[in-house]
């Protein structure tokens, strides 16, 4: 006989081994495990506890083919900033995605490079180059206007474009040319035209550099050494 207590009402019971009975006080079923089953459960629980203790972040292995974005973004930012800081390198900024991916794969040789990855890297490079170039241009224009009260080269180019537009209207015998082109003298309209022109140029630049990055990624993915990975 095995003496035990009911888990529900805590009444003292005397049960035969391997028997299933009900508590005579509350009716709760009384289930007993054999010693063999207890030994098996303890053996299964011990490796599970050891595995939980061993599975620490330090022992986890990262897939070498997956792109690690933290070092990749650092390389992209560094390469793009160099092209953006020096205006004479701006035409060569289309090679920024290829340079960034080359530097990354020289460190992580098993990284999987694709055309989609190249397009994303190209877009990031284009955004950073545009931001750096635009910031430098805005600061330099502001300094010129504060010191000399005008950016003569930019203002002369803008006035030339307006005069060409007026000449075209005059050649087409448009009545009241002065009234038709009066909105061109509004500062807010000129600022809006400059912003729209800059946004159009940036959009075109982002599209071109993204395509260049996709081409660079596709070329690297089709390389013989990469195809085997």
C-alpha positions in Angstrom: 0.0 0.0 0.0 1.1 3.5 -0.8 0.2 6.4 1.5 -0.4 9.7 -0.1 -2.5 12.9 0.2 -5.1 14.0 -2.3 -3.8 17.0 -4.2 -7.3 18.6 -4.2 -8.7 18.2 -0.7 -5.5 17.0 1.0 -7.3 13.9 2.5 -5.0 11.1 3.6 -5.4 8.1 1.2 -4.0 4.6 1.0 -3.7 3.3 -2.6 -2.5 0.2 -4.2 0.5 0.6 -6.6 -0.3 1.3 -10.3 -4.0 1.7 -9.5 -6.3 4.5 -10.6 -9.0 5.3 -8.0 -10.9 8.4 -7.0 -10.7 10.3 -3.7 -13.6 9.1 -1.5 -13.9 12.7 -0.1 -13.8 15.0 -3.2 -13.9 12.5 -6.1 -10.5 13.7 -7.7 -8.8 11.0 -9.7 -5.6 9.6 -8.1 -2.9 8.8 -10.7 0.4 7.1 -9.7 3.6 6.9 -11.8 5.7 3.8 -11.7 9.4 4.1 -10.7 10.5 3.3 -14.3 8.5 6.2 -15.7 9.9 8.5 -13.0 13.4 7.5 -14.0 12.7 8.1 -17.7 11.2 11.6 -16.9 14.3 12.5 -14.8 16.7 11.4 -17.6 14.8 13.5 -20.2 14.7 16.5 -18.0 18.4 16.5 -17.2 19.7 17.0 -20.9 17.0 19.7 -21.4 18.2 21.7 -18.5 21.8 21.4 -19.7 20.9 22.5 -23.2 19.1 25.6 -21.8 22.2 26.6 -19.9 24.5 26.1 -22.8 22.4 28.0 -25.4 23.9 31.4 -24.7 24.3 34.2 -27.2 28.1 33.8 -27.2 27.8 30.2 -28.6 25.2 31.0 -31.2 26.6 31.0 -34.8 25.6 33.6 -37.3 25.0 32.6 -40.9 28.1 33.9 -42.8 26.0 34.3 -46.0 23.6 36.8 -44.4 24.4 40.5 -44.7 25.4 42.1 -41.5 23.9 45.6 -41.9 25.8 47.4 -39.1 29.3 47.1 -40.8 27.7 47.5 -44.2 26.0 50.8 -43.3 29.3 52.1 -41.9 31.0 51.3 -45.1 28.2 52.8 -47.2 28.2 56.0 -45.1 32.0 56.4 -45.3 32.3 55.9 -49.0 29.2 58.0 -49.8 30.4 60.9 -47.6 33.8 60.9 -49.4 32.0 61.3 -52.7 29.7 64.0 -51.3 32.3 66.1 -49.6 34.4 66.5 -52.7 32.3 68.0 -55.6 34.9 67.0 -58.2 34.2 63.3 -57.3 30.4 63.7 -57.7 30.3 62.2 -61.3 32.2 59.2 -60.0 29.7 58.6 -57.2 28.0 56.0 -59.4 30.8 53.7 -58.4 30.1 54.1 -54.7 27.8 51.0 -54.4 30.4 48.8 -56.1 33.2 50.1 -53.8 31.1 49.6 -50.7 30.2 46.1 -51.6 33.8 45.3 -52.6 35.0 46.5 -49.2 32.3 44.5 -47.4 33.0 41.2 -49.3 36.7 41.6 -48.7 35.9 41.3 -45.0 33.0 38.9 -45.2 33.9 36.6 -48.1 30.9 34.3 -47.8 28.3 37.1 -47.9 25.6 36.6 -50.5 25.5 39.5 -52.9 22.5 39.9 -55.2 21.1 42.5 -57.6 18.4 43.5 -55.0 21.1 44.1 -52.4 23.1 46.2 -54.8 20.0 48.3 -55.6 19.4 48.9 -51.9 23.0 49.8 -51.3 22.9 52.1 -54.4 19.8 53.9 -53.0 21.5 54.4 -49.6 24.6 55.7 -51.3 22.5 58.1 -53.4 20.6 59.4 -50.4 23.8 60.0 -48.4 25.6 61.7 -51.3 22.6 63.9 -52.0 22.3 64.9 -48.4 26.0 65.7 -48.0 26.2 67.6 -51.3 22.9 69.5 -50.6 24.0 70.5 -47.1 27.4 71.8 -48.3 25.7 73.7 -51.2 23.1 75.2 -48.8 25.8 76.3 -46.3 28.0 77.8 -49.0 25.1 79.7 -50.6 24.1 81.0 -47.2 27.6 82.2 -46.4 27.9 83.9 -49.8 24.6 85.7 -49.4 25.4 86.8 -45.8 28.8 88.1 -46.8 28.2 89.5 -50.3 24.4 89.9 -50.1 24.0 87.7 -53.2 25.2 84.6 -55.0 26.2 86.3 -58.3 26.8 83.2 -60.3 23.6 81.5 -59.3 21.5 84.6 -59.6 23.0 85.4 -63.0 22.2 81.9 -64.3 18.6 82.2 -63.0 18.1 85.6 -64.6 19.4 84.3 -67.9 16.8 81.5 -67.9 14.0 83.9 -67.1 15.1 86.2 -69.9 15.3 83.3 -72.3 11.7 82.4 -71.4 10.5 86.0 -72.0 12.3 86.1 -75.3 10.5 82.9 -76.4 7.1 84.5 -75.4 8.0 87.6 -77.3 9.0 85.6 -80.4 5.6 83.8 -80.3 3.8 87.3 -80.2 2.3 86.6 -76.8 0.3 89.6 -75.7 1.2 91.3 -72.4 4.5 89.5 -71.9 5.2 91.5 -68.8 1.9 90.5 -67.1 2.3 86.9 -68.2 5.8 86.6 -66.7 5.1 88.7 -63.6 4.9 85.6 -61.4 8.6 84.9 -62.2 9.5 87.9 -60.1 7.9 86.5 -56.9 10.6 85.2 -54.5 8.3 82.4 -53.3 7.8 81.2 -56.9 11.5 81.2 -57.6 12.2 79.3 -54.4 9.6 76.7 -55.4 11.1 76.4 -58.9 14.5 75.8 -57.3 13.2 73.2 -54.9 11.3 71.3 -57.6 14.3 71.4 -59.9 16.5 70.1 -57.1 14.0 67.3 -56.2 13.8 66.2 -59.9 17.6 66.1 -60.1 17.8 64.1 -56.9 15.1 61.6 -58.0 16.9 61.0 -61.3 20.2 60.6 -59.5 18.7 58.1 -57.0 17.3 56.1 -59.9 20.6 56.0 -61.8 22.7 55.1 -58.8 20.3 52.4 -57.7 20.5 50.9 -61.2 24.3 51.1 -61.0 24.2 49.3 -57.6 21.9 46.6 -59.0 24.3 46.1 -61.9 27.3 45.8 -59.6 25.4 43.4 -57.3 24.3 41.2 -60.2 27.9 41.2 -61.6 29.3 40.1 -58.3 26.6 37.4 -57.9 27.5 35.9 -61.3 31.2 35.8 -60.6 32.7 32.3 -60.7 33.9 32.4 -57.1 30.5 33.6 -55.9 28.4 31.1 -57.8 29.9 28.2 -55.9 28.8 29.6 -52.5 
